[in-house]
């Protein structure tokens, strides 16, 4: 315990020490959130509060014993290896609270989850809370209890004369922190008379502007390949990640291909959190970085690395002993690609050592629409395959929504827009815990309401009659099963099924306390069925790119795609390329091992592929012809938007209403895309029919990088539409002007439906043609009949 006492003494001093102003001040897992200032001291608040004493209760001591042992084990090395403490201040909003945490009788528990990076040790912490409590609460029997990982932090008690409280400070014992933490606020309420759990007059709320202040010091690094993606990314910390890459000044396609595989693997690990990869030519002075390249071309600061083949290695940052450098290298460029595949496809077998020689890895060819993140469309899919069973369980009167996320290729098409099927089975608590006749399960998708079902179907009139005369029995089976349609237009690339149990308390005479806890849940054997769909759609449609990386992710390894870069790209363009590969990996959960990287003068080598062009307007001369099938042109360092001519507008009356121009007139709309403005353009490739060209353009690298980051943010996906998106910061403007083309195929029997789908003019033309055909057939038949009748009459006259 001597070490623990020394640690606490050090923590006390560290808390008063100023925050380090130099760059290495770490935030959880590469956080880009700026520290918030500490709350200024204020007068004592009206509401009463009590905090945990320095010596915790016996129960808390027992439950924290293992955590204390871990602190003791790490304390000596941590104190000896670091002399800098860093204070991180986060509001509850930054930790995930979208609004104030409100508690009431039917929803007594609110909480937030957050992580502490594995390479950081918490030395002290403080929670500063403010909020309000209902003046109807009884002070002696009502309170909000604050816990961290089930360890008591303090309580808030109401003062009916002063409903608001705070800011109130609670010191938190650092041994309570683990890698994944849960901060809970538990509400217990009572008032005069009978307490109704659905009574909205009894409530308490904690402001989302309350703050959690954490002081940490870095732990000595553990350089083991098996710990990847640590220390670059910690899955317990749900914040955007920054992973620096170090490459030589000459960005050749082979090294960029290897780097893209690594970026997509990191994107797969970070998933929805997002990741960005700044590119440097030298090793950063502090922190972690990934170095990729041939051994003879590695930065001189790393010294001469002796390798005998594809090699993975973790070494110390030459300028920062707490930083780790991941080397992905080999004797030539092919071996560098092999080494990158060692991480992309063999991360589960990486050793506990800091070095590994990578054996050649054979990766099988992918088939269309088989990305690991996309759910199958050839069979019903169990919800238990998409989320753990525990995510489908709920308890209490107001359990909140149960979410089931899923991804699918966005090019699905069904016969006459026939809806998909959701077969949902759910189990509700039996009465008399809740009034099942007034309780229901609400089902939605992508924040859109679909249907509501009662927790128990009412008895039929016959059952009610038999029960009234003492025959039969009530249906007490708490398992319900329903099949509901899901409209096809409600399903996108990224989706989320939502299930919300709305529970009504029993209304009984007297004041009988009901149960405090009861359970209900969705059966994991519930299914979603997309098997009536086929893969075909009309392009260009940038919404498909934003939601699922389509059409490039049709093959999970991007084996039918190529990236086109300028002949001499700068670091900002390469960073945008890596960010885009990270986005693809997060979308498909698969490394981009099949993508080719070419310069603008080698486009013809990949003419049969979908193309992704990243360029500044100054370097876009060689790729401007790739947009010849679009309504947009690049010339004189400007992006020109072609206008629709009158004739083409008339011609479009006989086409799809959303189809674009066939001929263009001189335009007055143009942009230099400077000042951080960037454009994303999509059109059919002029090199191969049915292939797509996606061009990401900007006047500078900053705008290009910002465009890729916007693409990866879910909140922006609804704004990305059409065939052109202009981005200025977070402001997005979408346009649609280019001609449409078809991607995918359908069976022969479905082609007439596809041809007529959303084309009323075609329906009219085909209908008129059908009428003319019927009239022609009838006229021919009637003419023949008239001629035959005429001959018969002539023959009768001759006989007479």
C-alpha positions in Angstrom: 0.0 0.0 0.0 3.0 2.3 0.2 2.9 2.8 -3.6 -0.8 3.6 -3.4 -0.2 6.3 -0.7 2.6 7.7 -2.9 0.3 7.8 -5.9 -2.5 9.6 -4.0 0.1 12.2 -2.7 1.3 12.7 -6.3 -2.3 13.0 -7.5 -3.0 15.8 -5.0 0.0 17.8 -6.4 -0.9 16.9 -10.0 -4.4 18.3 -9.5 -3.0 21.7 -8.7 -0.4 21.6 -11.4 -1.0 23.6 -14.6 -2.0 21.7 -17.7 0.9 21.0 -20.0 0.8 23.4 -22.9 2.9 21.4 -25.3 1.4 19.1 -28.0 1.6 15.8 -26.2 -1.2 16.6 -23.8 -3.2 13.5 -24.5 -7.0 13.3 -24.6 -8.9 10.0 -24.7 -8.1 8.1 -27.8 -7.0 11.0 -30.0 -9.9 13.2 -28.9 -10.3 16.4 -30.9 -12.5 18.0 -28.3 -10.9 21.1 -26.7 -10.7 21.1 -22.9 -13.4 23.2 -21.3 -12.6 25.6 -18.5 -13.3 24.6 -15.0 -16.5 25.9 -13.4 -15.9 29.0 -11.5 -16.5 29.0 -7.8 -20.0 30.0 -6.8 -22.1 30.6 -3.7 -23.3 27.5 -1.9 -26.3 26.1 -3.8 -29.7 25.8 -2.2 -30.2 22.0 -2.7 -28.6 19.7 -0.2 -25.8 17.4 -1.3 -23.7 14.7 0.2 -20.5 13.2 -1.2 -18.6 10.1 -0.6 -16.1 10.5 2.3 -12.4 9.9 1.6 -12.7 6.5 3.2 -15.3 4.7 1.3 -17.9 2.4 2.8 -17.0 -1.3 3.5 -19.0 -2.4 0.5 -17.3 0.1 -1.7 -13.9 -1.0 -0.4 -14.6 -4.6 -1.1 -15.8 -4.0 -4.6 -12.9 -1.6 -5.4 -10.2 -3.9 -4.0 -9.3 -5.3 -7.4 -9.1 -1.9 -8.9 -6.9 -0.7 -6.1 -4.5 -3.6 -6.8 -4.3 -2.6 -10.4 -3.5 1.0 -9.4 -0.8 -0.2 -7.0 0.7 -2.4 -9.8 0.9 0.5 -12.2 1.6 3.4 -9.8 5.4 3.0 -9.4 6.2 2.8 -13.1 3.7 5.5 -14.0 5.1 8.0 -11.4 8.7 7.1 -12.3 8.1 7.4 -16.1 6.1 10.6 -16.2 6.2 14.1 -14.7 3.3 15.6 -16.6 -0.3 15.4 -15.5 -3.1 16.3 -17.9 -6.5 17.6 -16.9 -9.4 16.7 -19.3 -12.7 18.5 -18.8 -15.8 17.2 -20.5 -19.4 18.2 -20.4 -22.0 15.5 -20.1 -23.1 16.6 -23.7 -19.6 15.7 -24.9 -19.9 12.3 -23.2 -23.2 11.6 -25.1 -26.1 13.4 -23.4 -28.1 15.0 -26.1 -30.1 17.0 -23.6 -30.7 17.2 -19.8 -30.8 13.8 -18.1 -34.4 13.7 -16.9 -35.7 11.2 -14.3 -39.1 10.5 -13.1 -41.1 7.7 -11.5 -41.4 5.7 -14.7 -37.8 6.2 -15.7 -35.7 6.4 -12.6 -32.2 5.7 -14.1 -30.1 7.8 -16.5 -26.5 7.1 -17.3 -23.6 7.8 -19.6 -20.9 5.5 -20.9 -17.3 6.7 -21.5 -13.9 5.2 -21.7 -10.4 5.8 -20.3 -7.5 5.0 -22.7 -5.6 1.9 -21.6 -2.3 3.9 -21.7 -3.6 6.5 -19.3 -3.9 6.3 -15.5 -6.5 8.4 -13.6 -5.0 10.2 -10.6 -7.9 12.3 -9.6 -11.4 13.3 -10.8 -14.2 15.6 -9.9 -17.9 15.7 -11.0 -19.5 19.2 -11.1 -23.3 18.9 -11.5 -26.2 21.3 -11.8 -29.9 20.8 -12.6 -33.3 21.0 -11.0 -35.7 18.9 -8.9 -39.5 18.9 -8.6 -40.8 21.1 -5.7 -43.4 18.3 -5.1 -40.7 15.9 -3.8 -40.4 15.0 -0.1 -36.9 16.0 1.0 -36.6 13.2 3.5 -37.5 10.4 1.2 -36.4 11.6 -2.2 -32.9 11.8 -3.7 -30.7 11.4 -6.8 -27.9 9.0 -6.1 -24.7 9.3 -8.2 -22.6 6.2 -8.9 -19.6 5.4 -11.1 -19.3 1.7 -12.0 -21.7 1.0 -9.1 -19.5 2.8 -6.6 -21.1 5.6 -4.6 -20.2 9.2 -5.5 -22.8 11.3 -3.7 -26.5 12.2 -3.4 -28.6 15.2 -4.4 -31.6 16.0 -2.2 -34.5 18.3 -3.1 -35.2 21.6 -1.5 -38.9 22.5 -2.3 -38.2 26.2 -1.9 -35.3 26.2 -4.4 -35.9 23.7 -7.2 -32.7 24.4 -9.0 -29.3 23.3 -7.7 -25.6 23.6 -8.5 -23.0 23.7 -9.5 -22.2 21.0 -6.8 -18.8 19.3 -6.8 -18.1 15.7 -5.9 -14.6 14.3 -5.7 -14.3 10.8 -7.2 -11.8 8.2 -6.0 -9.5 7.4 -9.0 -9.6 3.7 -8.2 -13.2 3.6 -9.3 -12.2 4.2 -13.0 -11.8 1.3 -15.4 -11.4 1.1 -19.2 -15.1 1.3 -19.8 -17.1 3.4 -17.3 -20.7 4.0 -16.5 -21.8 7.2 -14.8 -25.3 6.7 -13.4 -27.9 8.9 -11.8 -30.6 7.0 -9.9 -33.8 8.8 -8.8 -35.9 7.8 -5.8 -39.1 9.8 -5.3 -42.0 10.1 -2.9 -44.7 12.6 -2.2 -47.8 13.0 0.0 -50.3 10.3 -0.7 -50.0 7.4 -3.1 -47.0 7.4 -5.5 -47.9 6.7 -9.1 -44.9 5.7 -11.2 -46.4 7.5 -14.2 -46.9 10.7 -12.2 -45.2 13.5 -14.2 -45.1 15.8 -11.2 -42.2 14.0 -9.6 -39.0 14.5 -11.5 -35.4 15.4 -11.3 -33.0 16.5 -14.1 -29.2 16.9 -14.4 -28.0 19.5 -16.9 -26.1 18.3 -19.9 -23.7 21.2 -19.2 -22.5 19.5 -16.0 -18.8 18.6 -16.2 -16.5 15.7 -15.5 -12.9 16.7 -14.8 -10.3 13.9 -15.0 -6.6 14.2 -14.3 -4.4 11.5 -15.9 -0.8 10.6 -16.4 0.6 8.3 -19.1 1.5 4.7 -18.4 4.7 3.2 -19.7 3.9 1.8 -23.2 3.4 -1.9 -23.8 4.6 -2.5 -27.3 2.9 -5.7 -28.4 1.5 -6.2 -31.8 -1.4 -8.3 -30.4 -2.7 -5.1 -28.7 -3.4 -3.4 -32.0 -5.3 -1.2 -32.7 -4.0 0.1 -29.4 -2.3 2.4 -28.7 -3.6 4.2 -31.8 -7.2 3.6 -30.9 -9.0 2.4 -27.8 -12.5 0.8 -28.5 -13.7 1.9 -25.1 -13.3 5.6 -26.0 -16.1 6.7 -28.3 -14.5 9.7 -29.9 -13.1 10.6 -33.3 -9.6 9.2 -33.8 -6.5 10.8 -35.3 -3.8 8.4 -36.5 -0.7 10.0 -38.1 0.9 8.3 -41.1 4.5 8.9 -42.1 5.4 8.3 -45.8 8.2 9.3 -48.0 7.9 12.5 -50.0 7.4 10.4 -53.2 4.1 8.8 -53.0 4.3 5.8 -55.4 1.1 3.7 -56.1 2.4 0.5 -54.4 3.1 2.2 -51.1 -0.2 4.0 -51.3 -2.0 0.8 -51.9 -0.4 -0.7 -48.8 -1.2 2.4 -46.8 -4.8 2.3 -48.0 -5.2 -1.3 -46.7 -4.0 -0.2 -43.3 -6.3 2.9 -43.3 -9.3 0.7 -44.2 -8.4 -1.7 -41.4 -8.3 1.1 -38.9 -11.6 2.4 -40.3 -13.1 -1.0 -39.8 -12.0 -0.9 -36.1 -13.2 2.6 -35.5 -16.5 2.0 -37.4 -19.0 4.8 -36.7 -16.6 6.9 -34.6 -14.7 8.2 -37.6 -11.0 8.4 -38.2 -8.6 10.8 -39.9 -5.1 10.2 -41.1 -2.8 13.2 -41.3 0.2 12.5 -43.5 3.8 13.6 -42.7 7.2 13.0 -44.2 9.0 13.0 -40.8 8.1 11.4 -37.5 6.0 13.6 -35.2 7.9 14.9 -32.2 5.4 13.4 -29.8 2.8 10.7 -29.7 2.1 7.6 -31.9 2.4 7.2 -35.7 2.4 4.6 -38.4 5.4 4.5 -40.7 4.9 2.7 -44.1 7.6 2.1 -46.7 10.6 0.1 -48.0 13.2 -0.4 -45.3 15.9 1.6 -47.2 13.5 4.6 -47.5 12.4 4.8 -43.8 13.1 8.1 -42.0 16.7 8.3 -40.8 15.5 9.0 -37.2 14.5 5.3 -36.9 18.0 4.1 -37.8 18.9 1.3 -40.1 16.2 -1.4 -39.8 17.4 -4.9 -40.7 14.6 -6.8 -42.3 14.6 -10.1 -44.2 11.0 -9.9 -45.7 7.6 -8.4 -44.9 7.9 -7.1 -41.3 5.7 -5.5 -38.7 7.5 -3.8 -35.8 6.7 -1.5 -32.9 9.4 0.8 -31.7 9.7 3.9 -29.5 9.2 7.3 -30.9 12.8 8.7 -31.1 11.6 12.0 -29.6 9.0 10.7 -27.1 9.6 7.6 -25.0 5.9 7.3 -24.4 5.1 7.3 -28.1 4.9 4.2 -30.3 5.9 3.9 -33.9 4.3 1.1 -35.9 6.6 0.1 -38.8 5.1 -1.7 -41.8 8.0 -2.4 -44.1 9.8 -4.8 -46.3 12.7 -5.0 -48.7 10.6 -3.9 -51.7 7.2 -2.5 -52.4 5.5 -5.9 -52.8 6.7 -6.9 -49.4 5.3 -3.7 -47.9 1.9 -4.6 -49.4 2.3 -8.1 -47.9 3.1 -6.6 -44.5 0.0 -4.4 -44.6 -2.1 -7.5 -45.3 -0.6 -9.1 -42.2 -2.5 -6.5 -40.2 -5.6 -6.2 -42.5 -6.2 -10.0 -42.6 -4.2 -11.4 -39.7 -4.7 -9.1 -36.8 -6.3 -11.9 -34.7 -3.1 -13.9 -34.9 -0.6 -11.1 -34.2 2.0 -12.1 -31.5 2.5 -10.5 -28.1 6.0 -9.6 -29.2 6.9 -6.2 -30.7 8.1 -7.7 -34.1 6.7 -10.2 -36.6 7.8 -11.5 -40.0 4.7 -11.7 -42.2 4.1 -14.8 -44.4 2.5 -14.2 -47.8 -1.3 -14.1 -47.5 -3.6 -15.3 -50.2 -7.0 -13.4 -50.2 -9.9 -15.0 -52.0 -11.8 -13.1 -54.6 -15.0 -11.4 -53.3 -18.4 -11.7 -54.9 -20.9 -8.9 -55.4 -22.8 -7.5 -52.4 -21.0 -9.8 -49.8 -19.6 -7.1 -47.6 -19.4 -8.4 -44.0 -21.3 -5.4 -42.8 -24.2 -5.8 -45.2 -27.0 -8.2 -44.2 -27.9 -11.0 -46.6 -30.7 -10.4 -49.1 -31.3 -14.0 -50.0 -32.9 -15.1 -46.7 -34.6 -13.8 -43.6 -32.1 -12.5 -41.1 -32.5 -13.0 -37.3 -32.3 -9.9 -35.2 -30.1 -12.0 -32.9 -27.5 -12.1 -35.7 -27.3 -8.3 -35.7 -27.1 -7.4 -32.0 -26.5 -9.3 -28.8 -29.5 -10.8 -27.1 -29.0 -8.4 -24.2 -29.6 -5.4 -26.5 -33.1 -6.7 -27.1 -34.1 -6.8 -23.5 -35.7 -3.9 -21.5 -37.0 -3.3 -18.0 -39.1 -0.8 -16.1 -42.0 1.4 -17.1 -40.0 3.6 -19.5 -37.1 1.5 -20.8 -36.2 3.6 -23.8 -35.9 2.5 -27.4 -34.2 -0.8 -28.3 -32.1 -0.2 -31.4 -31.1 -2.8 -34.0 -28.7 -1.2 -36.6 -28.1 -2.9 -39.9 -26.6 -2.0 -43.2 -27.5 -3.1 -46.7 -26.5 -2.2 -50.3 -28.8 0.7 -51.3 -29.5 -0.5 -54.8 -32.3 -2.8 -53.9 -35.4 -3.0 -56.1 -38.6 -5.0 -55.7 -41.5 -5.8 -58.0 -43.9 -2.9 -58.0 -42.2 -1.6 -54.8 -43.5 -4.5 -52.8 -42.4 -3.8 -49.2 -40.0 -5.9 -47.1 -41.2 -7.9 -44.2 -40.4 -7.6 -40.5 -41.6 -10.5 -38.4 -41.4 -9.4 -34.8 -41.9 -11.6 -31.7 -42.0 -9.9 -28.3 -42.6 -11.0 -24.7 -44.3 -8.7 -22.3 -44.7 -9.0 -18.5 -48.0 -10.7 -17.6 -50.7 -8.8 -15.7 -51.3 -7.5 -13.2 -47.8 -5.9 -13.2 -48.8 -3.6 -16.0 -52.1 -2.9 -17.7 -51.4 -4.9 -20.9 -54.6 -3.6 -22.5 -53.2 -0.1 -22.5 -49.6 -0.9 -23.1 -48.0 -1.3 -26.5 -44.9 -1.9 -28.5 -44.1 0.8 -31.0 -41.9 -0.1 -34.0 -40.1 2.3 -36.3 -37.2 2.4 -38.7 -34.7 5.3 -39.2 -36.7 7.6 -36.8 -39.9 6.9 -38.7 -42.9 5.4 -37.0 -44.2 2.1 -38.6 -46.7 0.4 -36.3 -47.9 -0.2 -32.7 -49.1 -3.4 -31.3 -50.8 -4.0 -27.9 -48.9 -6.2 -25.5 -51.8 -8.6 -25.5 -54.5 -9.1 -28.1 -58.0 -8.7 -26.7 -60.2 -11.8 -26.3 -62.7 -12.5 -29.0 -66.4 -12.1 -28.3 -66.8 -15.9 -28.0 -63.9 -16.1 -25.5 -65.4 -13.3 -23.5 -68.8 -15.1 -23.5 -67.3 -18.4 -22.4 -65.3 -16.7 -19.7 -68.5 -14.9 -18.4 -70.2 -18.3 -17.8 -67.2 -19.8 -16.2 -66.0 -21.7 -19.3 -62.7 -21.4 -21.2 -59.8 -19.3 -20.0 -58.2 -16.0 -20.8 -55.3 -15.9 -23.1 -52.3 -15.3 -20.7 -49.6 -16.1 -23.3 -47.3 -13.1 -23.1 -45.6 -13.9 -26.4 -46.9 -11.9 -29.4 -46.0 -12.3 -33.0 -46.8 -9.9 -35.9 -45.6 -9.4 -39.4 -45.4 -5.9 -40.7 -44.4 -4.3 -44.0 -41.4 -2.0 -44.3 -41.8 0.4 -47.3 -38.8 0.1 -49.6 -38.2 3.9 -49.6 -37.6 3.7 -45.8 -34.5 1.5 -46.2 -31.2 3.1 -47.0 -27.5 2.1 -46.7 -27.3 2.6 -43.0 -30.5 1.8 -41.1 -31.8 1.3 -37.5 -34.8 -0.6 -36.4 -36.3 0.9 -33.2 -38.6 -0.9 -30.7 -40.1 1.1 -27.8 -42.2 -0.5 -25.1 -44.8 1.9 -23.8 -46.0 0.6 -20.4 -49.1 1.6 -18.5 -49.2 1.1 -14.7 -52.1 -0.8 -13.2 -54.9 1.3 -11.8 -56.0 -0.2 -8.5 -58.0 1.1 -5.5 -56.0 2.0 -2.5 -52.2 2.5 -2.4 -50.7 -0.8 -3.3 -47.0 -0.5 -4.3 -46.2 -2.2 -7.6 -43.0 -4.1 -8.5 -40.0 -1.9 -9.0 -38.5 -4.1 -11.8 -40.1 -6.2 -14.5 -38.8 -7.3 -17.9 -39.9 -7.5 -21.5 -38.0 -8.0 -24.7 -37.8 -8.7 -28.4 -37.3 -12.3 -29.3 -33.9 -12.7 -31.0 -35.6 -15.1 -33.5 -37.5 -12.1 -34.9 -36.5 -11.6 -38.6 -36.2 -9.0 -41.2 -36.6 -10.3 -44.8 -35.3 -8.5 -47.8 -35.2 -11.6 -50.1 -37.8 -10.2 -52.5 -35.3 -7.6 -53.7 -32.9 -7.4 -56.6 -29.8 -5.3 -57.2 -30.5 -2.5 -59.8 -30.6 1.3 -59.6 -30.2 4.5 -61.5 -27.2 6.6 -61.1 -25.7 9.1 -60.4 -26.8 9.3 -56.8 -24.4 10.6 -54.2 -26.8 9.6 -51.4 -25.8 6.0 -52.1 -22.1 7.0 -51.8 -22.7 8.7 -48.5 -24.7 5.9 -46.9 -22.9 2.8 -48.2 -20.0 3.8 -50.4 -22.0 2.6 -53.4 -21.2 1.6 -56.2 -17.6 1.1 -55.1 -18.4 -1.2 -52.1 -20.4 -3.6 -54.3 -17.2 -5.6 -53.9 -16.1 -5.4 -50.3 -12.4 -5.3 -51.3 -13.0 -2.6 -53.9 -11.6 -5.0 -56.5 -13.7 -3.3 -59.3 -12.5 0.2 -58.3 -9.5 2.4 -58.7 -8.3 5.6 -57.2 -6.9 8.3 -59.5 -4.4 10.8 -58.0 -2.4 13.6 -59.5 1.1 12.7 -60.9 2.7 14.3 -57.8 0.1 14.4 -55.0 0.8 16.4 -51.9 0.3 15.3 -48.3 -3.2 16.8 -48.1 -4.4 14.8 -51.1 -2.9 11.6 -49.8 -4.5 12.3 -46.4 -7.8 12.7 -48.1 -7.2 9.4 -49.9 -6.5 7.6 -46.6 -9.5 9.1 -45.0 -11.7 7.9 -47.8 -10.2 4.3 -47.5 -10.9 4.5 -43.8 -14.5 5.4 -44.7 -14.7 2.4 -47.0 -13.4 0.1 -44.4 -15.8 1.4 -41.8 -18.6 0.9 -44.3 -17.8 -2.7 -45.4 -15.8 -4.0 -42.4 -13.3 -5.3 -44.9 -9.8 -4.1 -46.0 -9.6 -2.5 -49.5 -7.1 -5.1 -50.7 -8.4 -5.0 -54.3 -8.3 -1.3 -55.0 -5.7 0.0 -57.5 -4.0 3.4 -57.2 -2.9 5.1 -60.4 -1.8 8.5 -61.5 -3.8 10.6 -63.9 -1.8 9.6 -66.9 -2.4 5.9 -66.4 -6.2 6.0 -66.3 -6.5 3.8 -69.4 -4.9 1.0 -67.4 -8.1 0.8 -65.2 -10.6 1.8 -67.8 -13.0 -1.0 -67.0 -13.3 0.0 -63.3 -15.3 2.4 -61.2 -13.0 5.4 -60.7 -12.5 7.7 -57.6 -10.7 10.9 -58.6 -9.1 13.1 -55.9 -7.5 16.3 -57.1 -7.1 20.0 -56.7 -8.4 22.1 -59.6 -4.9 23.2 -60.4 -3.9 19.5 -61.1 -7.2 18.4 -62.7 -6.3 19.0 -66.4 -5.5 15.3 -67.0 -8.8 14.1 -65.4 -11.2 16.7 -66.6 -12.2 14.4 -69.6 -13.4 11.8 -67.1 -16.4 14.2 -66.4 -17.4 14.4 -70.1 -20.6 12.5 -69.4 -21.6 15.0 -66.7 -23.2 18.4 -66.8 -20.1 19.9 -65.2 -16.8 20.8 -66.8 -13.3 21.8 -65.5 -11.3 24.4 -67.3 -9.1 27.3 -66.4 -8.9 26.1 -62.8 -12.7 26.5 -62.4 -15.6 24.1 -62.1 -18.3 25.1 -64.6 -21.9 24.1 -64.2 -23.7 23.6 -67.5 -27.2 24.9 -67.9 -30.2 23.1 -69.4 -31.2 24.1 -72.9 -34.9 24.6 -73.9 -34.8 21.8 -76.4 -33.4 19.3 -74.0 -36.1 20.3 -71.5 -38.8 19.4 -74.1 -37.0 16.1 -74.9 -37.0 15.3 -71.2 -40.7 15.2 -71.2 -40.4 11.7 -72.8 -37.8 10.5 -70.3 -37.5 10.2 -66.5 -38.6 13.5 -64.9 -35.2 13.5 -63.0 -33.1 12.8 -66.1 -30.6 15.5 -67.1 -29.6 17.4 -70.1 -28.6 15.9 -73.5 -27.1 19.2 -74.7 -25.8 22.1 -72.8 -25.7 25.8 -73.3 -22.8 28.1 -72.2 -23.0 28.6 -68.5 -22.7 31.5 -66.1 -22.4 29.3 -63.0 -18.8 28.5 -62.0 -16.5 28.3 -58.9 -12.8 28.2 -58.2 -13.5 26.1 -55.1 -11.1 28.1 -53.0 -11.3 29.1 -49.3 -12.0 25.5 -48.1 -14.9 25.0 -50.6 -14.9 21.5 -52.2 -17.1 19.7 -54.7 -18.1 16.0 -55.1 -19.3 15.1 -58.7 -20.6 11.8 -59.9 -21.3 10.7 -63.5 -21.0 7.7 -65.8 -17.5 6.9 -66.9 -16.7 7.7 -70.5 -14.3 4.8 -70.6 -16.9 2.0 -69.9 -20.6 1.9 -70.0 -22.3 1.3 -66.6 -19.2 2.3 -64.6 -19.1 5.3 -62.3 -16.7 8.2 -61.9 -16.6 10.0 -58.5 -14.5 13.2 -58.5 -13.6 14.9 -55.2 -12.3 18.3 -56.1 -11.1 21.4 -54.3 -8.9 24.5 -54.9 -6.8 23.4 -52.0 -6.1 20.2 -50.0 -7.9 21.5 -46.9 -11.2 21.6 -48.7 -10.6 18.2 -50.1 -9.9 16.7 -46.7 -13.0 18.5 -45.2 -15.2 17.0 -47.9 -14.2 13.4 -47.0 -14.8 14.1 -43.3 -18.3 15.5 -44.1 -19.0 12.3 -46.2 -18.2 10.1 -43.2 -20.5 12.0 -40.8 -23.9 10.4 -40.4 -25.6 13.8 -39.6 -24.7 15.0 -43.1 -25.9 12.0 -45.1 -29.4 13.4 -45.6 -28.0 16.5 -47.2 -25.9 14.6 -49.8 -28.0 14.0 -52.9 -28.0 14.3 -56.6 -24.8 14.3 -58.7 -23.0 17.4 -57.4 -22.5 18.5 -53.8 -20.7 21.7 -52.9 -19.3 21.8 -49.4 -18.3 25.0 -47.5 -17.5 24.0 -44.0 -20.6 22.1 -42.8 -22.8 23.8 -45.3 -23.8 21.5 -48.1 -25.7 22.3 -51.4 -26.8 19.5 -53.7 -27.6 19.6 -57.5 -28.9 17.2 -60.1 -28.2 17.9 -63.7 -26.3 15.0 -65.4 -27.8 12.2 -67.5 -29.0 9.0 -65.7 -27.6 5.5 -66.3 -28.4 2.1 -64.9 -26.2 0.0 -62.6 -27.2 -3.7 -62.0 -29.5 -6.2 -63.6 -32.9 -7.9 -63.0 -34.4 -11.1 -64.3 -36.1 -11.0 -67.7 -39.6 -11.1 -66.2 -38.9 -8.1 -64.1 -37.5 -5.9 -66.9 -40.9 -4.5 -68.0 -41.6 -3.4 -64.5 -38.2 -1.8 -64.2 -38.6 -0.1 -67.6 -42.0 1.4 -66.6 -41.0 2.2 -63.0 -41.4 5.9 -62.2 -41.8 6.7 -65.9 -45.4 7.8 -66.5 -44.5 9.0 -70.0 -43.3 5.5 -70.9 -46.5 4.0 -69.5 -48.5 6.4 -71.7 -46.5 5.6 -74.8 -46.7 1.9 -74.2 -50.4 2.2 -73.5 -51.0 4.1 -76.7 -48.9 1.6 -78.7 -50.9 -1.2 -77.1 -54.2 0.5 -78.1 -53.0 1.0 -81.6 -51.9 -2.6 -81.8 -55.3 -3.8 -80.5 -57.1 -1.5 -83.0 -54.9 -2.8 -85.8 -55.6 -6.4 -84.9 -59.3 -5.8 -84.6 -59.4 -3.8 -87.9 -57.6 -6.6 -89.7 -60.0 -9.2 -88.2 -63.0 -7.2 -89.0 -61.8 -6.5 -92.5 -61.3 -10.2 -93.1 -64.7 -10.9 -91.7 -66.3 -8.2 -94.0 -64.6 -9.6 -97.1 -65.6 -13.1 -96.3 -69.2 -12.0 -95.7 -69.1 -10.1 -99.0 -68.0 -13.2 -100.8 -70.8 -15.2 -99.2 -73.4 -12.6 -100.2 -72.1 -12.6 -103.8 -72.3 -16.4 -104.0 -75.8 -16.3 -102.7 -76.9 -13.8 -105.3 -75.3 -15.9 -108.1 -77.2 -19.0 -107.0 -80.4 -17.1 -107.0 
